Amino acid sequence: MAQKSTIYKVELSVSDMDRHYYEVHKLTVAKHPSETDERLMVRILAFALNAHEQLEMTKGLSTDDEPDIWQKSLSGELDLWVALGLPSEKIVRQSCGKAGKVIVYCYGGRTAEMWWEKIKNSTTRFNNLQVVNFSESNTRDLAELAARSMKVQVNVQDGEVMVSVDDGIVYVTPETWKNTDQ
């Protein structure tokens, strides 16, 4: 019998001084059986970094034609497509054709660096693509904060990110490998 997703209840407080966005989001996040705590926390961090009233978590790992997070306009167009990990060149190309802006949050240390070296030349034509890397130590530390019920505070200032859950704090420095031309 197939394993079921584990439900996480997250109260996410975002204070993003760079975007002047201050809001609390109550999220119910389904963690796929194959998903690690590290990926779950990267997903929550990616949500916080792009927080908006119309931003939504999707089915993620269980569907191939949806990103992990998306934002649709009121008329249904895909404004933002957020993917996690190391998507194939084909997935990057297809997502750039479907959405106004695409952000890939990659992680995994040397594996992520090798992935980027392999596909970066084929991404130069995508003006709507942004690629951001999280260091292996940052994502490993984030994974240790994961709990089934958590209050997460994310503060962003001058590109630096502080994530706190209960008494644990992780400082994350996102590294932009490719920025949008928009």
Phi, psi and omega in degrees: 000139182291142177287150179264158176294152175263132183268131176244132176259122186233126169258108187255114176259122182247125172237094184254096181293333180291324181255359184056049180240123182223109185202159174247131179242130174261113185247141168249112187248124177270121178265112179302145181306330181270357183275137179272164174300325180300311181294320178303313182290326175295322179296317178294320178296317178298321177298314181298319183291341180240015187311135181199154182298337181256007178284137182223144167283145178250190178290343172060243187302334184277355177227142182272336187259014176234150174282183176283326182218143175214162175228124179252150176285171179298335179267004173098356178287150178278107178279320186221133178238118181246120179245147179246151175091220187233075183292154179292162177302322180297315180297318178299313181299314181295318181293324178295332176281337184267333189237155177295322179219139179236131175237127174252121174259107181257157180202166179124011176066233185298324179299318178295319179298317179294319177300314182295318178301323182289320187252352189298323180294330180279354182260356185298332182282350182267099181286346182259013183254133173236136178238124183235134180250139171251136182293153181300320181292322178298313183288328176295318178294322177298319181302326181290343179274348186297136176210155183298330177228120183213149171255114184251129175248124178241119176248132179236128176209127180053039177080352178268144185235132174243125179245125177232139175226117184054240181267356182269138179229135175233130175262126184242132175244095179296137179250115181278118179268331175212134179248155177289155177270359183271000000 
